[in-house]
Amino acid sequence: MEDLSPLSKLLRVSSLRHQILSHNIANLNTPGFQRKSVSFEECLSEASLKNSIESTAPKIIESKQDNDISLEEEMNSLSQNSLSHQVYLQAMSYKIKGIKGAISGRFM
């Protein structure tokens, strides 16, 4: 049977990343605000080598510099994250259809 946990983890990370990027954009002009980002792909690469994806968690990293936020960069990151999220949703949907087909005896 297909394991959906890696895809569900990727969906949760992309949702968290969306929240963080939106927070950065909302605080673009806030004095002293430090940009945050979500680091997960590097952890995922290390985890896949150790076969421990389930225990891998995203890390929220805070910038060391005040107000180092570029609206264009944040919007670009938000757009890329949205596309990634859509790909994860499509992959999840495809896997679920495959599981349903296997259960009912029909294959795609």
C-alpha positions in Angstrom: 0.0 0.0 0.0 1.1 3.5 -0.8 2.5 5.6 2.1 0.9 9.1 2.1 2.8 10.4 5.1 5.7 12.0 3.0 3.2 13.9 0.9 1.1 15.0 3.8 4.3 16.2 5.5 5.2 18.2 2.4 1.6 19.7 2.4 2.0 20.7 6.0 5.4 22.3 5.4 4.1 24.3 2.3 1.2 25.5 4.5 3.6 26.6 7.2 5.8 28.3 4.6 2.8 30.2 3.2 2.0 31.5 6.7 5.5 32.6 7.3 5.8 34.3 3.9 2.5 36.1 4.4 3.7 37.2 7.8 6.9 38.6 6.3 4.9 40.5 3.6 2.5 41.9 6.2 5.4 43.2 8.3 7.3 44.6 5.4 7.4 48.1 6.8 7.5 47.2 10.5 10.6 48.7 12.1 12.9 46.1 13.6 11.1 43.2 12.0 13.3 40.3 11.1 12.4 38.1 8.2 11.6 34.5 8.8 11.9 31.5 6.5 11.2 27.8 6.7 14.0 25.3 6.2 12.8 21.8 5.3 14.3 20.6 2.1 17.8 20.3 3.5 16.5 18.3 6.5 14.5 16.1 4.1 17.5 15.3 2.1 19.4 14.2 5.2 16.4 12.2 6.4 15.9 10.4 3.1 19.5 9.2 3.4 18.6 7.8 6.9 15.1 6.7 6.0 13.5 8.8 8.7 11.3 11.2 6.9 8.5 10.9 9.5 10.7 12.4 12.2 11.8 15.3 10.0 10.4 18.6 11.0 10.7 22.0 9.4 12.8 24.7 11.0 11.8 28.4 11.2 14.9 30.5 10.7 14.9 34.2 11.7 17.1 36.6 9.8 19.9 38.3 11.7 19.3 41.6 9.9 16.4 44.0 10.5 14.1 44.8 7.6 15.9 42.7 5.0 12.7 42.0 3.3 12.1 42.6 -0.4 8.5 42.5 -1.5 9.5 41.1 -4.9 11.5 38.3 -3.4 8.7 37.4 -0.9 6.0 37.4 -3.6 8.2 35.3 -5.8 8.7 32.8 -2.9 5.0 32.8 -2.2 4.2 32.1 -5.9 6.8 29.2 -6.0 5.4 27.8 -2.7 1.8 27.9 -4.1 2.9 25.9 -7.2 4.7 23.4 -5.0 1.6 23.0 -2.8 -0.6 22.4 -5.9 1.8 19.7 -7.1 1.7 18.0 -3.7 -2.1 18.1 -3.8 -2.2 16.6 -7.3 0.2 13.8 -6.3 -1.8 13.1 -3.2 -5.0 12.9 -5.3 -3.4 10.6 -7.8 -2.2 8.3 -5.0 -5.6 8.2 -3.3 -7.3 7.4 -6.6 -4.8 4.5 -7.0 -5.6 3.2 -3.6 -9.3 3.5 -4.2 -8.8 1.6 -7.5 -6.9 -1.1 -5.8 -9.5 -1.5 -3.1 -12.3 -1.8 -5.6 -10.4 -4.0 -7.9 -10.1 -1.4 -10.7 -6.8 0.0 -11.8 -6.2 3.2 -13.5 
